[in-house]
């Protein structure tokens, strides 16, 4: 399965086999910028532009992960 193989190459854990792209959406989209800061992106792509929404720029990866948890909490409460 191509999706599973890509997930393994990305260092994701080998969970139960799935048929959809949810295995790739389970991780927060945090990328390191050239400036050394970290940017959090939305998990979904915008249908019109095909890009992910910027959810903030943070000095540390821990701060970006904390904000990701806050966003997920807010979406469900």
C-alpha positions in Angstrom: 0.0 0.0 0.0 1.6 3.3 -1.2 0.1 5.4 1.7 1.4 3.1 4.3 4.9 2.9 2.7 5.1 6.7 2.6 4.1 6.9 6.2 6.8 4.4 7.2 9.4 6.5 5.3 8.2 9.6 7.2 8.9 7.8 10.5 5.3 7.2 11.5 4.4 4.3 13.7 3.0 1.2 12.1 -0.6 1.2 13.3 -3.5 -0.9 12.0 -3.7 -1.0 8.2 -6.1 1.7 6.9 -7.4 2.3 3.4 -7.7 6.1 3.6 -5.3 9.0 3.9 -6.1 9.4 7.7 -2.8 7.8 8.5 -1.1 10.9 7.0 -3.5 13.3 8.7 -2.8 12.1 12.2 0.3 14.2 12.7 0.2 18.0 13.2 1.7 19.9 10.3 4.6 21.7 11.9 7.4 22.8 9.7 10.7 24.4 10.6 11.3 27.7 8.7 14.7 29.1 7.5 14.5 31.6 10.3 14.6 28.7 12.9 11.0 29.2 14.0 8.3 26.6 13.6 5.0 27.1 11.7 1.8 25.2 12.4 -0.4 24.5 9.3 -3.9 23.2 9.1 -4.3 19.5 8.5 -6.7 20.1 5.6 -5.8 21.7 2.3 -7.9 24.6 1.0 -10.0 23.4 -2.0 -9.5 26.6 -3.9 -5.8 27.2 -3.5 -4.5 23.7 -2.6 -2.5 25.1 0.2 -2.7 24.7 4.0 -3.8 27.5 6.3 -1.2 29.1 8.5 -2.2 28.6 12.2 0.7 30.5 13.7 4.5 30.8 13.9 6.2 29.8 17.1 9.8 30.1 18.6 9.9 26.4 19.7 8.4 23.2 18.4 7.0 22.5 21.9 5.0 25.8 21.7 3.7 24.8 18.2 2.6 21.4 19.5 0.9 23.0 22.5 -1.0 25.3 20.2 -2.0 22.3 18.1 -3.5 20.6 21.2 -5.3 23.8 22.0 -6.8 24.0 18.5 -7.9 20.4 18.7 -9.5 20.9 22.1 -11.3 24.0 20.8 -12.7 22.2 17.8 -14.3 19.5 20.0 -15.6 21.6 22.9 
